[in-house]
Amino acid sequence: MRVLLDTNVLFAAFVTHGVCAGLYEECLLQAEIVVSNHILTELAEKLVSKGKFTTREAQQVARAVRKDAELVSPAPLVQPICRDPDDDWILATAVAGKADVIVTGDKDLLVLKRFRGIPIVAPRGFLEMLQQKQ
């Protein structure tokens, strides 16, 4: 299974060590994580601005995620789908990475439910699904 973890899920995995941290660990064991440079850059920026990481620490986290994932190069969407252009890059990355699922806590993405046939689900629900597969 190919999984795209939204930037907010990756951020929470490394900052709060709650559901998203467990989800990240389960994805490492049971799935292939898909990312793009856009997601890695946004992750590093948010770790510094909101997570109070140093630039060096944030870059180390982004490198670790890059090592754990398949890096894809998405093309911009033909037309905007979301109000936040960063959300469109999440969708474009999922398409480029042939993701089977998008995992996000972003309400603007969750309300879509699907994008080009790819389900969009919340972290807790996806973690429960992965744990049931064991």
N, C-alpha and C positions, 0 to 999 in steps of 0.2 A: 504494500500500500504506500502510495506517495502522498505525503502530507505537507501542506503549506501552513506554517505557524506564523500568524500575523506578528508584526513588530510588538504589539502590546502583550502578546502571549510570551514572546521571547524575553521581553523586558521583565515581566513578572516572574519568569522562571529563574532569572538571575538576581532579582532584587528581593522578592517576598518569600521565596522558597516554600510556597504553598501548593495549591492545585497545579499551577502551571509548571512548577519545578518537577512534580511527579509526572505530569504529562510529557514533558521534554524527555525524561528518563525512559518512559514507556515507548516513546517514539524512537528513541535510539535503539531499543531492543526489538521493536516489532514493525518498524516502518522505515521509509526513506524520507528524510526531511528535504524539502526543496526551498531554496532561498535565491535572492538576487542581490546584486551589489546595492541596489536601492534600499532593500530591507536592512542589510548589514550597516549601511551608512546611517540610516534613520535610527537603528538600534543603538549604535555608538553615540549618536548625538543625544538621544533621550537618556541614556545611562549617565552622561555627563550633566545634562541640564536638570533632570528630574531625579535621577538615582544617586546623585552626588558622587559618582565615580570620577577618578582622575581620567584625563584623556588616555593615558597609557593603559589603565585598567579596562576602560571601555574598548579600546582597540584589541586588547587581549581576549576579551569576551567575544567580540566580533570574529576574531581569528579562530577561536575555538568552535563557534557555531559554523563557520565556513568549513572547517575541517570535518565536522560531523554531518555536513549536508552536501547536496548536489547544487552547485551554483549554475543558474540558468540566466540567460539574457533576454528579458521580455521586450517585446515591441510595444510602443504606446497603443492604447486602445483607440479604435477608429473614432469613437465619440465618448465624451465623459459619461460615466455611469453614476458616480458618487459626487457629493458636494466637496469632499476633501480629495484633492488630486493624489495624495499619498495612498488613499484607498484604491484608486484606479490602478496604481502600480502593484498593489497586492493581487488584484484580480488578474492583471496582465502576467504577473509572475506565475500564478496558478495555471494559467492557460499554457504559458511557455514550458512550464515544468511538468505538464500533463498530470497535475495533481488530482488525486482521487477525492480530496476533501480540503477545505479551507477551515482552519480553526482560528477563531477570533473572539475577542470580547467587545469589539466595536459594534455598537448598535446599528450604525449606518450600513454596515456589511451584513449583520445578522438579519436585518429586516428583508434583505434580498432573498434569503433562504437558499438560493441556488444561483450560479452564474455559469452559463454555457454548460449546463448539466452537472456542474461540480457543486456538491452540497456545501453549505456554509453553516458551521455549527459552533456552539460555545465550548470552551475548554472542559468544563466539568462533564458535560454530556459525552464528549469524545473520549475523555479519560475513562469514564465508566464503560463505554463501548470496548475500548482496548482491554480493560481489565476483565471483562466478561469473556473475551476471546482466549484468555490464558487457560 
